Amino acid sequence: VELLADDAALTAMAARMTASLAAGGLDEPITADDLRKDLSWVQTTYASSIANTGLMLDHALSLGERIILEGAQGCLLDIDQGT
């Protein structure tokens, strides 16, 4: 939310993205308005699904709840069938 209101940050981000694209041979610039529009859509679409999971886990631990963590990323993955 703060990023959408920060014109300087959006302008700097757009410049970095445009430079990265230019380095790859693409010459269509990205503007701060483009970013604002796209990020606003992401925020509106996914806001209800985004949470600070660190706080959620800390709260659960403080209540003595059990937490199970999945840690197999990159370990024993099937190269033919995927994950």
Beta strands, then each sheet from edge to edge (+ up, - down):
end
